[in-house]
Amino acid sequence: MYYDPKTNRYPYPESTDAHYLHVKKNNGLVFDENYPYIDKSKSFLFKQKMTRLLLYIIVFPLTRLRFGLKIKGKENLKKYKAVLDKGVISVCNHVHMWDYLGIMSAVRPRKTYILAWAPNIRGENASMLRSVGAIPVPDGNMKGTFAYFEAIKNHLQNGGWLHIYSEGSMWEYYAPIRPFKKGAAYFAVANDRPILPLAYSYRKASWWRRKIMKQIAVFTLNIGGPIFPNKELPKSQQELDLTIRSHDAVCRLAGIDPKENVYGPVFDKSKRVDYYTSEYGVGYRGSW
């Protein structure tokens, strides 16, 4: 059942891919050709293993409790295991600062990596983000960009799991699915790998969660089946087609008819739509 928290607590930006959280620190890292986008050093792998142990024992149970998290569609991970084990790119709406923990918990014991906004890997949470598999997207360094693409190619070709938030940024408790950038489709087409759609939807929080924990809503993570590039199309059209189909799939998993979503499927300098919803469908209103 579709539920929209319709919160106006957060300063959602005008551009649908823009960030509104401010990173307070800058550790000065340069993401060039020498940066280990997927670090395979023994010291880092040991740290990563210890982090995952902590996640399994403490963080994942607390995540489910704090978010009221339910997971639907886990059977798809088993049904398509042979496909997913060859390498996959997952996409999802980005609706909470720590919603990636829910994804990691849902797909375990698979080891996921995630594309991250470069300032976050220079910021106050850099060490923790790296230890859970964050890969910074280089910002303006050409040689670094080539190294980044090569690292991701090797990761996917060796059966790795890459997660991408195709909306481009995090908007907490936002219900419509924002337009997707084409990055996930690019990697899927270039490496002949499927996209696995995931979607967070909301449930109304109980009285004690709303009043005591000040929680706007609780979360359900919905897992779909893999979507493959359409090789019957010219190469130039495959990315657009896959972006549209993956966006439609995320909408449906979130309980939204793609035709009734307030945004189109593909990012094109898209601007925020202020809206309301009712049992009779979707409408619009002025700015919050």
Secondary structure as GFF3:
##gff-version 3
##sequence-region A 1 288
A	DSSP	alpha_helix	42	54	.	.	.	ID=ss1
A	DSSP	pi_helix	55	59	.	.	.	ID=ss2
A	DSSP	alpha_helix	60	67	.	.	.	ID=ss3
A	DSSP	beta_strand	70	72	.	.	.	ID=ss4
A	DSSP	alpha_helix	75	79	.	.	.	ID=ss5
A	DSSP	alpha_helix	81	84	.	.	.	ID=ss6
A	DSSP	beta_strand	88	91	.	.	.	ID=ss7
A	DSSP	alpha_helix	99	107	.	.	.	ID=ss8
A	DSSP	beta_strand	112	116	.	.	.	ID=ss9
A	DSSP	alpha_helix	118	122	.	.	.	ID=ss10
A	DSSP	alpha_helix	126	131	.	.	.	ID=ss11
A	DSSP	beta_strand	134	136	.	.	.	ID=ss12
A	DSSP	alpha_helix	142	157	.	.	.	ID=ss13
A	DSSP	beta_strand	161	164	.	.	.	ID=ss14
A	DSSP	alpha_helix	183	191	.	.	.	ID=ss15
A	DSSP	beta_strand	195	204	.	.	.	ID=ss16
A	DSSP	alpha_helix	207	211	.	.	.	ID=ss17
A	DSSP	beta_strand	217	223	.	.	.	ID=ss18
A	DSSP	alpha_helix	235	253	.	.	.	ID=ss19
A	DSSP	beta_strand	275	278	.	.	.	ID=ss20
A	DSSP	beta_strand	281	284	.	.	.	ID=ss21
###
